[in-house]
Amino acid sequence: MRAWQVGGALIRQDDGLVLVANRRRDQSVDWTPPGGVIDPGETIAEGLVREVREETGLIVRSLTRCAYRVEVQAPELDWILTVEAWEADAEGEMCIADPDGIVEHCRAVPFPDVPALLLASPAWIQVPVGQWIESAVTAAQFGATVGTEPITIDFGFRLLGSDRRDTRVERIW
């Protein structure tokens, strides 16, 4: 079974969330928070700093807390994916320097517009990001800031099928 670790960065900017548009092998495009595979020998923090810089041009000043963790099991494809998404403070001008050539665009998306952009993304991105945004909006309404809640939420998903065109995702926790 192949296994890999991914880091994701939740960067608030201009009353929204920084997202990147990824061109996939099948030529589809999906939007996600910046992040990617953590290289062997890297910590999550080191990998996130590198990935954010490559995908957005932004410099991570700090990772404030792990907002959520995700495990995706794909038994028919023989892989398992784990994700840690961290709230991050970042600065600088946005520009793309993705050595993998996957990221085509990056921008700060107003919170109300994020769910529509995430529709083409897998459920293991849509659900946790959606819940994080709900907590961010609620916190803002009550004058709190995101990151004041100490809880990291865990999500589990199973990918069923072996062809991207007909796979089905189910939430298992």
Secondary structure, DSSP 8 states (H G I E B T S, - for coil): -EEEEEEEEEEEETTEEEEEEEE-TTS-EEEE-SEEE--TT--HHHHHHHHHHHHH--EEEEEEEEEEEEEEEETTTTEEEEEEEEEEEEES------TTS-EEEEEEEEGGGHHHHGGGS-HHHHHHHHHHHHHHHHHHHTT--TT-----EEEEEEEESSSGGG-EEEE--
